[in-house]
């Protein structure tokens, strides 16, 4: 049985090469061929010994993901649908900007968190992706677009003379990356390795709905930029939008963010906030977020104070959600409350919505094992979301309370 070399970060590849009787420098050469040059044919790896090339042909492969479709938006966004087998397919999105290219990578076939505003969650969950399946998304996009754009197009990133196409990676596609931790970390190390893609820790972001123990582990194992899907200023409202909040309420989540910052490549946490009309978008919600960032918990309880910025995301509607996008006027008024309090706040531009590639729209094809559609339908029909004023909702539990 052959091994997929995309499953290995450099240290793992070195250990595997040692089982073949090869030294570390051979692993480094091989790693560079795969990730820097996009090579999958061992015969073309000319500086490897002929005997090693033969061994690799017999025992290993660089296993790309079959491309089921490629769609291009009018704004330049590109979306790929990759076949990961077993009736499952995942989506990957490339967003070009004037000074960078960002790739949104999937970590699971589906998602088990089941956030109300996310199309992926409504598809249900099938399985975790392997490290190789995560890395293969970057491997395909980087080298495919590099070949298409040529040296001039590939050099449009933030570093003069760079031939890189993808400058930023965000683990913000299908799935909750921290629920696939064992496969995620080797992939991140490959993205960061100077012999691989050489990305800065500041330019690799893990987006999480709030898996508190894994945030703590990521801080120790591979601290990259962190984005947290917050979407509400209090536990009552957040539990109706992000079910994981029942297990890890806001106070515990803020504590994990506070612990993460000393090891993080940035001096702030990004809080993602999807703007939902009549649900979480009034100015009292914004004022509650200001209090939250200032460390003011309910009933005068002191909470962790987390330096942060807010990224307000216009909701991208899909029929099963029962939710509506906030008006632009409402979004700007909400942002003004945060900005007037001195909080850096951005409004995300909607990109790729004409090909369903915008934030929250990725769905792919998932052989669901979780009966997600039934569960989410019950939540929508039996327990409808209502706009609860944060003060009246009792805000949230104090730090250390049970989920």
One Martini backbone bead per residue (centre of mass of N, CA, C, O) as a GRO file, in nm:
protein
  403
    1UNK     BB    1   0.094   0.037   0.024
    2UNK     BB    2   0.060   0.362  -0.033
    3UNK     BB    3   0.173   0.680   0.041
    4UNK     BB    4   0.079   1.008   0.128
    5UNK     BB    5   0.284   1.289   0.122
    6UNK     BB    6   0.061   1.504   0.213
    7UNK     BB    7   0.049   1.389   0.519
    8UNK     BB    8   0.333   1.531   0.555
    9UNK     BB    9   0.539   1.677   0.734
   10UNK     BB   10   0.869   1.720   0.764
   11UNK     BB   11   0.910   1.535   1.011
   12UNK     BB   12   0.750   1.294   0.900
   13UNK     BB   13   0.914   1.261   0.641
   14UNK     BB   14   1.182   1.210   0.776
   15UNK     BB   15   1.097   0.953   0.924
   16UNK     BB   16   1.020   0.796   0.668
   17UNK     BB   17   1.297   0.814   0.525
   18UNK     BB   18   1.452   0.657   0.746
   19UNK     BB   19   1.312   0.381   0.673
   20UNK     BB   20   1.486   0.401   0.387
   21UNK     BB   21   1.782   0.523   0.462
   22UNK     BB   22   1.740   0.836   0.479
   23UNK     BB   23   1.817   1.155   0.499
   24UNK     BB   24   1.705   1.467   0.567
   25UNK     BB   25   1.786   1.610   0.296
   26UNK     BB   26   1.592   1.434   0.127
   27UNK     BB   27   1.331   1.535   0.252
   28UNK     BB   28   1.368   1.828   0.174
   29UNK     BB   29   1.374   1.786  -0.130
   30UNK     BB   30   1.098   1.650  -0.152
   31UNK     BB   31   0.930   1.877  -0.024
   32UNK     BB   32   1.000   2.090  -0.237
   33UNK     BB   33   0.889   1.949  -0.483
   34UNK     BB   34   0.597   1.935  -0.388
   35UNK     BB   35   0.541   2.243  -0.271
   36UNK     BB   36   0.715   2.443  -0.453
   37UNK     BB   37   0.671   2.277  -0.748
   38UNK     BB   38   0.432   2.057  -0.778
   39UNK     BB   39   0.528   1.765  -0.766
   40UNK     BB   40   0.431   1.408  -0.866
   41UNK     BB   41   0.688   1.314  -1.026
   42UNK     BB   42   0.963   1.139  -0.942
   43UNK     BB   43   1.127   1.142  -1.214
   44UNK     BB   44   1.157   1.474  -1.199
   45UNK     BB   45   1.353   1.444  -0.942
   46UNK     BB   46   1.675   1.507  -1.022
   47UNK     BB   47   1.826   1.527  -0.718
   48UNK     BB   48   1.755   1.240  -0.688
   49UNK     BB   49   1.813   0.938  -0.648
   50UNK     BB   50   1.738   0.677  -0.842
   51UNK     BB   51   1.670   0.478  -0.614
   52UNK     BB   52   1.465   0.661  -0.470
   53UNK     BB   53   1.269   0.698  -0.701
   54UNK     BB   54   1.195   0.399  -0.711
   55UNK     BB   55   1.086   0.374  -0.425
   56UNK     BB   56   0.865   0.588  -0.453
   57UNK     BB   57   0.706   0.450  -0.681
   58UNK     BB   58   0.636   0.199  -0.492
   59UNK     BB   59   0.546   0.362  -0.192
   60UNK     BB   60   0.440   0.637  -0.329
   61UNK     BB   61   0.244   0.953  -0.327
   62UNK     BB   62   0.074   1.232  -0.489
   63UNK     BB   63  -0.253   1.297  -0.377
   64UNK     BB   64  -0.486   1.421  -0.545
   65UNK     BB   65  -0.780   1.593  -0.598
   66UNK     BB   66  -1.056   1.560  -0.753
   67UNK     BB   67  -1.216   1.755  -0.997
   68UNK     BB   68  -1.554   1.844  -1.041
   69UNK     BB   69  -1.525   2.169  -1.017
   70UNK     BB   70  -1.513   2.508  -1.175
   71UNK     BB   71  -1.566   2.843  -1.053
   72UNK     BB   72  -1.633   3.181  -1.180
   73UNK     BB   73  -1.642   3.497  -1.088
   74UNK     BB   74  -1.688   3.828  -1.163
   75UNK     BB   75  -1.468   3.903  -0.915
   76UNK     BB   76  -1.249   3.635  -0.933
   77UNK     BB   77  -1.360   3.415  -0.791
   78UNK     BB   78  -1.277   3.074  -0.688
   79UNK     BB   79  -1.437   2.745  -0.721
   80UNK     BB   80  -1.395   2.424  -0.576
   81UNK     BB   81  -1.476   2.075  -0.634
   82UNK     BB   82  -1.391   1.806  -0.424
   83UNK     BB   83  -1.312   1.471  -0.421
   84UNK     BB   84  -1.333   1.246  -0.114
   85UNK     BB   85  -1.529   1.034  -0.123
   86UNK     BB   86  -1.815   0.856  -0.039
   87UNK     BB   87  -2.004   1.103  -0.156
   88UNK     BB   88  -1.789   1.335  -0.115
   89UNK     BB   89  -1.761   1.703  -0.110
   90UNK     BB   90  -1.546   1.988  -0.136
   91UNK     BB   91  -1.480   2.334  -0.071
   92UNK     BB   92  -1.284   2.592  -0.248
   93UNK     BB   93  -1.154   2.935  -0.202
   94UNK     BB   94  -1.052   3.207  -0.416
   95UNK     BB   95  -0.931   3.545  -0.320
   96UNK     BB   96  -0.868   3.823  -0.494
   97UNK     BB   97  -0.631   4.083  -0.453
   98UNK     BB   98  -0.415   4.338  -0.492
   99UNK     BB   99  -0.215   4.224  -0.228
  100UNK     BB  100  -0.367   3.933  -0.241
  101UNK     BB  101  -0.421   3.575  -0.171
  102UNK     BB  102  -0.708   3.386  -0.072
  103UNK     BB  103  -0.758   3.074   0.107
  104UNK     BB  104  -1.039   2.859   0.150
  105UNK     BB  105  -1.043   2.585   0.374
  106UNK     BB  106  -1.120   2.258   0.428
  107UNK     BB  107  -1.172   2.002   0.711
  108UNK     BB  108  -1.464   1.890   0.628
  109UNK     BB  109  -1.738   1.678   0.564
  110UNK     BB  110  -1.886   1.909   0.681
  111UNK     BB  111  -2.083   1.974   0.994
  112UNK     BB  112  -2.155   1.942   1.355
  113UNK     BB  113  -2.250   2.221   1.476
  114UNK     BB  114  -2.505   2.381   1.340
  115UNK     BB  115  -2.534   2.659   1.230
  116UNK     BB  116  -2.796   2.857   1.126
  117UNK     BB  117  -2.615   3.044   0.899
  118UNK     BB  118  -2.496   2.765   0.776
  119UNK     BB  119  -2.486   2.560   0.505
  120UNK     BB  120  -2.304   2.331   0.601
  121UNK     BB  121  -2.471   2.247   0.856
  122UNK     BB  122  -2.725   2.157   0.676
  123UNK     BB  123  -2.565   1.904   0.550
  124UNK     BB  124  -2.385   1.803   0.766
  125UNK     BB  125  -2.200   1.494   0.856
  126UNK     BB  126  -1.927   1.266   0.782
  127UNK     BB  127  -1.605   1.371   0.790
  128UNK     BB  128  -1.284   1.385   0.818
  129UNK     BB  129  -1.003   1.512   0.708
  130UNK     BB  130  -0.707   1.476   0.596
  131UNK     BB  131  -0.411   1.615   0.566
  132UNK     BB  132  -0.390   1.566   0.257
  133UNK     BB  133  -0.672   1.699   0.192
  134UNK     BB  134  -0.596   1.977   0.292
  135UNK     BB  135  -0.331   2.029   0.133
  136UNK     BB  136  -0.441   1.971  -0.160
  137UNK     BB  137  -0.581   2.243  -0.195
  138UNK     BB  138  -0.327   2.418  -0.205
  139UNK     BB  139  -0.165   2.261  -0.411
  140UNK     BB  140  -0.359   2.302  -0.647
  141UNK     BB  141  -0.400   2.611  -0.650
  142UNK     BB  142  -0.113   2.719  -0.658
  143UNK     BB  143  -0.016   2.555  -0.921
  144UNK     BB  144  -0.244   2.624  -1.114
  145UNK     BB  145  -0.233   2.938  -1.100
  146UNK     BB  146   0.063   2.968  -1.166
  147UNK     BB  147   0.037   2.849  -1.453
  148UNK     BB  148  -0.182   3.054  -1.555
  149UNK     BB  149  -0.038   3.337  -1.475
  150UNK     BB  150   0.241   3.342  -1.418
  151UNK     BB  151   0.488   3.545  -1.304
  152UNK     BB  152   0.322   3.810  -1.299
  153UNK     BB  153   0.067   3.712  -1.145
  154UNK     BB  154   0.223   3.575  -0.903
  155UNK     BB  155   0.363   3.874  -0.827
  156UNK     BB  156   0.096   4.026  -0.670
  157UNK     BB  157   0.185   4.025  -0.400
  158UNK     BB  158   0.336   4.165  -0.107
  159UNK     BB  159   0.603   4.050  -0.234
  160UNK     BB  160   0.849   4.133  -0.410
  161UNK     BB  161   0.895   3.875  -0.651
  162UNK     BB  162   0.684   3.686  -0.596
  163UNK     BB  163   0.543   3.352  -0.693
  164UNK     BB  164   0.301   3.369  -0.524
  165UNK     BB  165  -0.051   3.331  -0.488
  166UNK     BB  166  -0.079   3.232  -0.195
  167UNK     BB  167  -0.081   3.433   0.112
  168UNK     BB  168  -0.355   3.327   0.236
  169UNK     BB  169  -0.489   3.122   0.504
  170UNK     BB  170  -0.821   2.985   0.569
  171UNK     BB  171  -0.996   2.801   0.817
  172UNK     BB  172  -1.324   2.858   0.650
  173UNK     BB  173  -1.468   2.633   0.550
  174UNK     BB  174  -1.555   2.334   0.576
  175UNK     BB  175  -1.589   2.317   0.902
  176UNK     BB  176  -1.431   2.235   1.220
  177UNK     BB  177  -1.101   2.237   1.274
  178UNK     BB  178  -1.090   2.164   1.596
  179UNK     BB  179  -1.241   1.874   1.523
  180UNK     BB  180  -0.949   1.822   1.340
  181UNK     BB  181  -0.665   1.834   1.484
  182UNK     BB  182  -0.469   1.603   1.388
  183UNK     BB  183  -0.481   1.714   1.083
  184UNK     BB  184  -0.428   2.021   1.107
  185UNK     BB  185  -0.138   2.069   1.219
  186UNK     BB  186   0.035   1.949   0.985
  187UNK     BB  187  -0.080   2.146   0.778
  188UNK     BB  188   0.017   2.408   0.906
  189UNK     BB  189   0.322   2.331   0.900
  190UNK     BB  190   0.333   2.325   0.591
  191UNK     BB  191   0.249   2.618   0.537
  192UNK     BB  192   0.499   2.741   0.718
  193UNK     BB  193   0.721   2.610   0.581
  194UNK     BB  194   1.007   2.702   0.408
  195UNK     BB  195   0.994   2.421   0.234
  196UNK     BB  196   0.712   2.498   0.148
  197UNK     BB  197   0.507   2.785   0.167
  198UNK     BB  198   0.605   3.015   0.373
  199UNK     BB  199   0.404   3.114   0.576
  200UNK     BB  200   0.278   3.325   0.786
  201UNK     BB  201   0.124   3.330   1.090
  202UNK     BB  202  -0.045   3.588   1.009
  203UNK     BB  203  -0.149   3.419   0.726
  204UNK     BB  204  -0.276   3.207   0.929
  205UNK     BB  205  -0.617   3.095   0.980
  206UNK     BB  206  -0.825   3.002   1.250
  207UNK     BB  207  -1.164   2.905   1.250
  208UNK     BB  208  -1.395   2.922   1.532
  209UNK     BB  209  -1.678   2.834   1.743
  210UNK     BB  210  -1.541   2.729   2.036
  211UNK     BB  211  -1.299   2.510   2.114
  212UNK     BB  212  -1.145   2.543   2.394
  213UNK     BB  213  -0.929   2.310   2.429
  214UNK     BB  214  -0.806   2.360   2.134
  215UNK     BB  215  -0.705   2.642   2.175
  216UNK     BB  216  -0.497   2.561   2.388
  217UNK     BB  217  -0.340   2.363   2.204
  218UNK     BB  218  -0.267   2.557   1.976
  219UNK     BB  219  -0.092   2.743   2.147
  220UNK     BB  220   0.130   2.510   2.184
  221UNK     BB  221   0.164   2.385   1.878
  222UNK     BB  222   0.026   2.628   1.656
  223UNK     BB  223   0.034   2.956   1.652
  224UNK     BB  224  -0.208   3.134   1.498
  225UNK     BB  225  -0.441   3.291   1.372
  226UNK     BB  226  -0.753   3.405   1.530
  227UNK     BB  227  -1.097   3.309   1.475
  228UNK     BB  228  -1.422   3.398   1.611
  229UNK     BB  229  -1.748   3.279   1.627
  230UNK     BB  230  -1.986   3.470   1.773
  231UNK     BB  231  -2.284   3.641   1.694
  232UNK     BB  232  -2.301   3.719   2.012
  233UNK     BB  233  -2.337   3.872   2.352
  234UNK     BB  234  -2.498   3.608   2.448
  235UNK     BB  235  -2.600   3.295   2.542
  236UNK     BB  236  -2.890   3.280   2.450
  237UNK     BB  237  -2.840   3.363   2.155
  238UNK     BB  238  -2.594   3.184   2.082
  239UNK     BB  239  -2.732   2.904   2.122
  240UNK     BB  240  -2.931   2.953   1.871
  241UNK     BB  241  -2.676   2.972   1.663
  242UNK     BB  242  -2.445   2.818   1.856
  243UNK     BB  243  -2.452   2.517   2.008
  244UNK     BB  244  -2.161   2.509   2.144
  245UNK     BB  245  -2.230   2.713   2.378
  246UNK     BB  246  -2.335   2.502   2.583
  247UNK     BB  247  -2.037   2.399   2.643
  248UNK     BB  248  -1.897   2.697   2.553
  249UNK     BB  249  -1.920   2.969   2.687
  250UNK     BB  250  -1.825   3.290   2.665
  251UNK     BB  251  -1.639   3.307   2.912
  252UNK     BB  252  -1.460   3.063   2.826
  253UNK     BB  253  -1.381   3.173   2.551
  254UNK     BB  254  -1.238   3.431   2.649
  255UNK     BB  255  -1.027   3.283   2.817
  256UNK     BB  256  -0.890   3.141   2.575
  257UNK     BB  257  -0.815   3.401   2.426
  258UNK     BB  258  -0.637   3.521   2.648
  259UNK     BB  259  -0.432   3.276   2.648
  260UNK     BB  260  -0.348   3.298   2.340
  261UNK     BB  261  -0.209   3.579   2.286
  262UNK     BB  262   0.097   3.541   2.382
  263UNK     BB  263   0.134   3.329   2.117
  264UNK     BB  264   0.046   3.512   1.906
  265UNK     BB  265   0.100   3.692   1.600
  266UNK     BB  266  -0.121   3.865   1.729
  267UNK     BB  267  -0.277   4.134   1.940
  268UNK     BB  268  -0.546   3.983   1.838
  269UNK     BB  269  -0.887   3.903   1.801
  270UNK     BB  270  -1.114   3.771   1.579
  271UNK     BB  271  -1.455   3.865   1.539
  272UNK     BB  272  -1.721   3.704   1.417
  273UNK     BB  273  -2.026   3.868   1.260
  274UNK     BB  274  -2.339   3.779   1.176
  275UNK     BB  275  -2.589   3.958   1.001
  276UNK     BB  276  -2.922   3.950   1.148
  277UNK     BB  277  -3.232   4.023   1.098
  278UNK     BB  278  -3.379   4.072   1.412
  279UNK     BB  279  -3.149   3.922   1.604
  280UNK     BB  280  -2.819   4.076   1.617
  281UNK     BB  281  -2.853   4.410   1.497
  282UNK     BB  282  -2.876   4.593   1.729
  283UNK     BB  283  -2.753   4.844   1.933
  284UNK     BB  284  -2.759   4.676   2.195
  285UNK     BB  285  -2.576   4.456   2.095
  286UNK     BB  286  -2.334   4.641   2.048
  287UNK     BB  287  -2.310   4.742   2.343
  288UNK     BB  288  -2.262   4.458   2.458
  289UNK     BB  289  -1.994   4.417   2.311
  290UNK     BB  290  -1.845   4.641   2.447
  291UNK     BB  291  -1.866   4.527   2.731
  292UNK     BB  292  -1.730   4.259   2.670
  293UNK     BB  293  -1.447   4.388   2.579
  294UNK     BB  294  -1.430   4.533   2.881
  295UNK     BB  295  -1.506   4.303   3.103
  296UNK     BB  296  -1.836   4.301   3.125
  297UNK     BB  297  -2.034   4.128   3.305
  298UNK     BB  298  -2.271   4.006   3.478
  299UNK     BB  299  -2.339   4.159   3.768
  300UNK     BB  300  -2.027   4.273   3.772
  301UNK     BB  301  -1.863   4.064   3.641
  302UNK     BB  302  -1.549   3.971   3.566
  303UNK     BB  303  -1.393   3.951   3.257
  304UNK     BB  304  -1.226   3.881   3.004
  305UNK     BB  305  -0.986   4.086   2.829
  306UNK     BB  306  -1.001   4.121   2.467
  307UNK     BB  307  -0.824   4.191   2.219
  308UNK     BB  308  -0.993   4.330   1.924
  309UNK     BB  309  -1.178   4.251   1.628
  310UNK     BB  310  -1.438   4.323   1.393
  311UNK     BB  311  -1.627   4.107   1.164
  312UNK     BB  312  -1.871   4.196   0.952
  313UNK     BB  313  -2.127   3.972   0.817
  314UNK     BB  314  -2.307   3.932   0.559
  315UNK     BB  315  -2.565   3.754   0.502
  316UNK     BB  316  -2.601   3.440   0.319
  317UNK     BB  317  -2.860   3.323   0.179
  318UNK     BB  318  -3.073   3.034   0.252
  319UNK     BB  319  -3.364   2.861   0.263
  320UNK     BB  320  -3.321   2.682   0.542
  321UNK     BB  321  -3.277   2.918   0.762
  322UNK     BB  322  -3.489   3.170   0.805
  323UNK     BB  323  -3.305   3.412   0.718
  324UNK     BB  324  -3.186   3.762   0.721
  325UNK     BB  325  -3.039   4.026   0.595
  326UNK     BB  326  -2.899   4.296   0.682
  327UNK     BB  327  -2.893   4.606   0.638
  328UNK     BB  328  -2.671   4.841   0.561
  329UNK     BB  329  -2.761   5.047   0.770
  330UNK     BB  330  -2.746   4.855   1.012
  331UNK     BB  331  -2.449   4.780   0.989
  332UNK     BB  332  -2.333   5.071   1.014
  333UNK     BB  333  -2.458   5.133   1.291
  334UNK     BB  334  -2.320   4.902   1.439
  335UNK     BB  335  -2.027   4.982   1.371
  336UNK     BB  336  -2.035   5.264   1.507
  337UNK     BB  337  -2.050   5.170   1.799
  338UNK     BB  338  -1.777   5.025   1.800
  339UNK     BB  339  -1.596   5.258   1.695
  340UNK     BB  340  -1.670   5.468   1.921
  341UNK     BB  341  -1.523   5.254   2.132
  342UNK     BB  342  -1.242   5.166   1.974
  343UNK     BB  343  -1.319   4.939   1.769
  344UNK     BB  344  -1.214   4.746   1.536
  345UNK     BB  345  -1.406   4.765   1.222
  346UNK     BB  346  -1.539   4.545   0.978
  347UNK     BB  347  -1.677   4.495   0.645
  348UNK     BB  348  -1.747   4.242   0.462
  349UNK     BB  349  -1.701   4.151   0.154
  350UNK     BB  350  -1.890   4.024  -0.096
  351UNK     BB  351  -1.779   3.713  -0.235
  352UNK     BB  352  -1.900   3.487  -0.472
  353UNK     BB  353  -2.229   3.479  -0.472
  354UNK     BB  354  -2.276   3.378  -0.780
  355UNK     BB  355  -2.125   3.082  -0.670
  356UNK     BB  356  -2.154   3.012  -0.369
  357UNK     BB  357  -1.865   3.149  -0.211
  358UNK     BB  358  -1.956   3.269   0.033
  359UNK     BB  359  -2.000   3.322   0.344
  360UNK     BB  360  -2.185   3.026   0.441
  361UNK     BB  361  -2.224   2.867   0.142
  362UNK     BB  362  -2.077   2.615   0.188
  363UNK     BB  363  -2.160   2.256   0.090
  364UNK     BB  364  -2.138   2.063  -0.123
  365UNK     BB  365  -2.107   1.701  -0.064
  366UNK     BB  366  -2.300   1.508   0.178
  367UNK     BB  367  -2.294   1.213   0.372
  368UNK     BB  368  -2.503   1.209   0.611
  369UNK     BB  369  -2.476   1.108   0.981
  370UNK     BB  370  -2.678   1.340   1.156
  371UNK     BB  371  -2.955   1.462   1.077
  372UNK     BB  372  -2.956   1.778   1.024
  373UNK     BB  373  -3.219   1.865   0.888
  374UNK     BB  374  -3.405   1.778   1.120
  375UNK     BB  375  -3.280   1.938   1.353
  376UNK     BB  376  -3.301   2.224   1.222
  377UNK     BB  377  -3.605   2.220   1.178
  378UNK     BB  378  -3.681   2.201   1.476
  379UNK     BB  379  -3.543   2.463   1.567
  380UNK     BB  380  -3.710   2.651   1.381
  381UNK     BB  381  -4.011   2.556   1.459
  382UNK     BB  382  -3.995   2.534   1.787
  383UNK     BB  383  -3.726   2.741   1.825
  384UNK     BB  384  -3.731   3.041   1.764
  385UNK     BB  385  -3.578   3.318   1.676
  386UNK     BB  386  -3.512   3.593   1.896
  387UNK     BB  387  -3.492   3.922   1.999
  388UNK     BB  388  -3.287   3.957   2.278
  389UNK     BB  389  -3.219   4.156   2.509
  390UNK     BB  390  -2.931   4.129   2.678
  391UNK     BB  391  -3.029   4.216   2.963
  392UNK     BB  392  -3.289   4.033   2.971
  393UNK     BB  393  -3.120   3.755   2.923
  394UNK     BB  394  -2.870   3.760   3.139
  395UNK     BB  395  -2.662   3.702   2.933
  396UNK     BB  396  -2.426   3.522   3.118
  397UNK     BB  397  -2.217   3.322   3.240
  398UNK     BB  398  -1.989   3.274   3.453
  399UNK     BB  399  -1.693   3.195   3.513
  400UNK     BB  400  -1.689   2.838   3.537
  401UNK     BB  401  -1.943   2.749   3.444
  402UNK     BB  402  -2.165   2.544   3.338
  403UNK     BB  403  -2.286   2.427   3.023
   0.00000   0.00000   0.00000
